[in-house]
């Protein structure tokens, strides 16, 4: 996940082969307890930009749009974990250990907060 503030873009990528065709629509859900962040995108042969299949979503996100994303996403990232990443019917658990420091930078850059 990341944002490019100079071009008003919020990007979500996941390296994960979910067995659907290139360019097909897909939904990514990131959950942590009751908190959920859902984003629509598509499955790409080079979805994560590393030569492997995965999910890709790029959202036009000016400051107002980022402030709408924030209350949905931050509770997921700040939860006790584990994070559950689902793309289509494929899911995997992700640990939250070590996330606090990068999350602080992410929140500062994308949402202007610490």
CORGI-V918401 format. One record per pair of residues at least 24 apart in sequence whose C-alpha atoms are under 6 Angstrom apart, sorted by the first residue. I is the first residue (numbers start at 0). J is the second residue. Records with the same first field share a line. If there is no record, write none. Layout:
I: J / J
This chain:
2: 109
7: 59 / 60 / 61
8: 58 / 59 / 60
9: 57 / 58 / 60
10: 56 / 57
11: 55 / 56
12: 47 / 54 / 55
13: 47 / 53 / 54
14: 47 / 53
15: 53
16: 52 / 53
26: 86 / 87
27: 85 / 86
28: 84 / 85
29: 83 / 84
30: 75 / 82 / 83
31: 75 / 78 / 80 / 82
34: 75
36: 71 / 72
